[in-house]
Amino acid sequence: MASVAPRGPETAREGSKGVYPTTDTYARAALRSAAELVSKAKDGTRNHTLNAQTFALSRFVPLISKDEISETMLAAGRKCGLSDLEALRTIQSALRRT
């Protein structure tokens, strides 16, 4: 009988329709995608986009820590032109709702 190596959080799993990423891989991709959306948000949509994307990411805690989400989304908020204070308040509000 062949031994099966344990799977780490970054490995893919095989399903009936192919290979799927693990939840951790999916969570990290979601974090990158959310940060990209926020960094490209236009004036008038920046705060709402940051709030919505951060709240959506909160479902991945504890796969991704609140600190990592906060740091990543703060950097994205800076890129789109939000002040640190405004971005941090929005991020904290979004994460507090979870």
Residue frames as qw, qx, qy, qz and C-alpha x, y, z in Angstrom:
[[0.000, 0.890, 0.456, 0.000, 0.00, 0.00, 0.00],
 [0.412, 0.466, -0.023, 0.782, 1.40, 3.40, -0.98],
 [0.297, -0.529, -0.459, 0.649, 1.83, 6.00, 1.73],
 [0.142, 0.829, 0.358, 0.405, 0.13, 9.34, 1.32],
 [0.377, 0.063, -0.267, 0.885, 2.07, 12.44, 2.28],
 [0.056, -0.717, -0.541, 0.435, 0.16, 14.91, 4.43],
 [0.304, 0.680, 0.333, 0.578, -1.01, 17.96, 2.60],
 [0.287, -0.257, -0.268, 0.883, 0.11, 21.37, 3.72],
 [0.211, 0.708, 0.415, -0.530, -2.06, 24.49, 3.51],
 [0.177, 0.645, -0.337, -0.663, -0.55, 25.46, 0.13],
 [0.188, -0.069, 0.916, 0.348, -1.17, 22.18, -1.70],
 [0.534, 0.062, -0.313, -0.783, -3.98, 21.54, -4.12],
 [0.538, 0.028, 0.789, -0.296, -6.60, 18.89, -3.64],
 [0.138, 0.051, -0.788, -0.598, -7.94, 16.68, -6.37],
 [0.548, 0.231, 0.471, -0.652, -11.69, 16.52, -6.88],
 [0.651, 0.331, 0.683, 0.030, -13.92, 14.73, -9.32],
 [0.497, 0.836, 0.226, 0.060, -13.62, 17.59, -11.82],
 [0.544, 0.649, -0.216, 0.485, -9.92, 18.37, -11.48],
 [0.570, -0.149, -0.422, 0.689, -7.47, 19.99, -9.12],
 [0.182, -0.888, -0.266, -0.328, -8.70, 22.79, -6.88],
 [0.236, 0.497, -0.467, 0.692, -6.69, 25.19, -4.72],
 [0.404, -0.374, -0.729, 0.407, -6.93, 24.80, -0.97],
 [0.188, -0.898, -0.398, -0.012, -8.81, 27.30, 1.13],
 [0.469, -0.658, 0.080, 0.584, -5.54, 28.96, 2.18],
 [0.386, 0.040, 0.514, 0.765, -4.48, 29.42, -1.45],
 [0.028, 0.695, 0.591, 0.408, -7.91, 30.84, -2.27],
 [0.345, -0.862, -0.273, 0.254, -7.78, 33.21, 0.73],
 [0.452, -0.452, 0.246, 0.728, -4.39, 34.57, -0.32],
 [0.249, 0.295, 0.597, 0.703, -5.61, 35.09, -3.88],
 [0.132, -0.824, -0.530, -0.153, -8.67, 36.91, -2.53],
 [0.418, -0.744, -0.076, 0.515, -6.42, 39.18, -0.45],
 [0.378, -0.170, 0.431, 0.802, -4.31, 40.07, -3.51],
 [0.103, 0.514, 0.661, 0.536, -7.40, 40.66, -5.64],
 [0.243, -0.860, -0.437, 0.098, -9.08, 42.85, -3.02],
 [0.415, -0.610, 0.090, 0.669, -5.94, 44.95, -2.60],
 [0.305, 0.088, 0.559, 0.766, -5.73, 45.40, -6.37],
 [0.026, -0.713, -0.621, -0.324, -9.35, 46.56, -6.57],
 [0.333, -0.856, -0.246, 0.308, -8.84, 49.07, -3.76],
 [0.454, -0.410, 0.256, 0.749, -5.57, 50.40, -5.16],
 [0.177, 0.190, 0.590, 0.764, -7.34, 51.16, -8.46],
 [0.017, -0.734, -0.660, 0.157, -10.48, 52.67, -6.91],
 [0.218, 0.511, 0.218, 0.802, -11.40, 56.07, -8.27],
 [0.035, -0.029, 0.357, -0.933, -12.21, 59.21, -6.31],
 [0.595, -0.088, -0.038, -0.798, -15.73, 58.95, -4.92],
 [0.913, -0.061, -0.313, -0.254, -15.58, 55.14, -4.60],
 [0.393, 0.469, -0.698, 0.371, -12.37, 54.63, -2.64],
 [0.305, -0.296, 0.646, -0.635, -13.74, 54.44, 0.91],
 [0.846, 0.064, 0.145, -0.509, -16.70, 52.27, -0.08],
 [0.799, 0.384, -0.461, -0.036, -14.45, 49.93, -2.06],
 [0.194, 0.430, -0.747, 0.468, -12.00, 49.63, 0.84],
 [0.531, -0.182, 0.511, -0.652, -14.83, 48.95, 3.29],
 [0.895, 0.179, -0.022, -0.409, -16.56, 46.35, 1.11],
 [0.712, 0.425, -0.551, 0.091, -13.37, 44.51, 0.18],
 [0.026, 0.407, -0.740, 0.536, -12.05, 44.46, 3.76],
 [0.681, -0.102, 0.400, -0.604, -15.37, 43.18, 5.08],
 [0.896, 0.281, -0.231, -0.253, -15.39, 40.46, 2.41],
 [0.498, 0.462, -0.681, 0.274, -11.88, 39.38, 3.46],
 [0.385, -0.445, 0.559, -0.584, -12.92, 39.05, 7.09],
 [0.938, -0.029, 0.021, -0.344, -14.47, 35.66, 6.31],
 [0.792, 0.374, -0.440, 0.198, -10.95, 34.30, 5.82],
 [0.161, -0.581, 0.610, -0.515, -9.89, 34.99, 9.43],
 [0.491, -0.765, 0.349, 0.228, -8.04, 32.97, 10.87],
 [0.851, 0.297, 0.240, 0.359, -6.52, 31.71, 7.60],
 [0.372, 0.506, -0.039, 0.777, -5.33, 35.28, 7.19],
 [0.339, -0.435, -0.530, 0.643, -4.87, 37.32, 10.35],
 [0.049, 0.931, 0.357, -0.058, -6.71, 40.58, 10.90],
 [0.333, -0.741, 0.242, 0.530, -3.29, 42.24, 11.13],
 [0.408, -0.062, 0.666, 0.621, -2.26, 40.98, 7.70],
 [0.214, 0.705, 0.626, 0.257, -5.57, 42.06, 6.19],
 [0.150, -0.934, -0.171, 0.274, -5.19, 45.49, 7.82],
 [0.386, -0.560, 0.400, 0.614, -1.62, 45.98, 6.61],
 [0.374, 0.180, 0.720, 0.557, -2.39, 44.88, 3.06],
 [0.113, 0.786, 0.576, 0.194, -5.55, 46.97, 2.78],
 [0.240, -0.862, -0.033, 0.445, -3.84, 50.01, 4.33],
 [0.373, -0.308, 0.538, 0.691, -1.16, 49.83, 1.63],
 [0.237, 0.452, 0.729, 0.456, -3.89, 49.56, -1.01],
 [0.067, -0.894, -0.420, 0.139, -5.74, 52.51, 0.52],
 [0.309, -0.679, 0.209, 0.632, -2.58, 54.60, 0.33],
 [0.356, 0.007, 0.670, 0.651, -2.14, 53.69, -3.34],
 [0.115, 0.648, 0.659, 0.365, -5.60, 54.95, -4.22],
 [0.110, 0.511, 0.001, 0.853, -5.06, 58.20, -2.33],
 [0.594, -0.712, -0.316, -0.202, -6.73, 57.69, 1.03],
 [0.072, -0.716, 0.516, -0.465, -5.01, 59.11, 4.10],
 [0.334, 0.105, -0.895, 0.278, -3.75, 56.63, 6.67],
 [0.246, 0.057, 0.590, -0.767, -6.31, 57.88, 9.20],
 [0.672, 0.210, -0.067, -0.707, -9.25, 57.51, 6.82],
 [0.650, 0.231, -0.697, -0.195, -8.11, 54.10, 5.60],
 [0.196, 0.111, -0.869, 0.440, -7.44, 52.76, 9.11],
 [0.426, 0.087, 0.436, -0.787, -10.83, 53.90, 10.37],
 [0.738, 0.242, -0.275, -0.567, -12.53, 52.20, 7.44],
 [0.540, 0.236, -0.807, 0.037, -10.52, 48.99, 7.85],
 [0.017, -0.067, 0.793, -0.605, -11.18, 48.84, 11.59],
 [0.581, 0.140, 0.215, -0.772, -14.88, 49.40, 11.03],
 [0.739, 0.255, -0.477, -0.402, -15.07, 46.63, 8.42],
 [0.474, 0.182, -0.835, 0.213, -13.20, 44.15, 10.59],
 [0.214, -0.095, 0.618, -0.751, -15.16, 45.07, 13.72],
 [0.706, 0.075, -0.054, -0.702, -18.40, 43.89, 12.07],
 [0.690, 0.176, -0.688, -0.141, -17.13, 40.30, 12.05]]
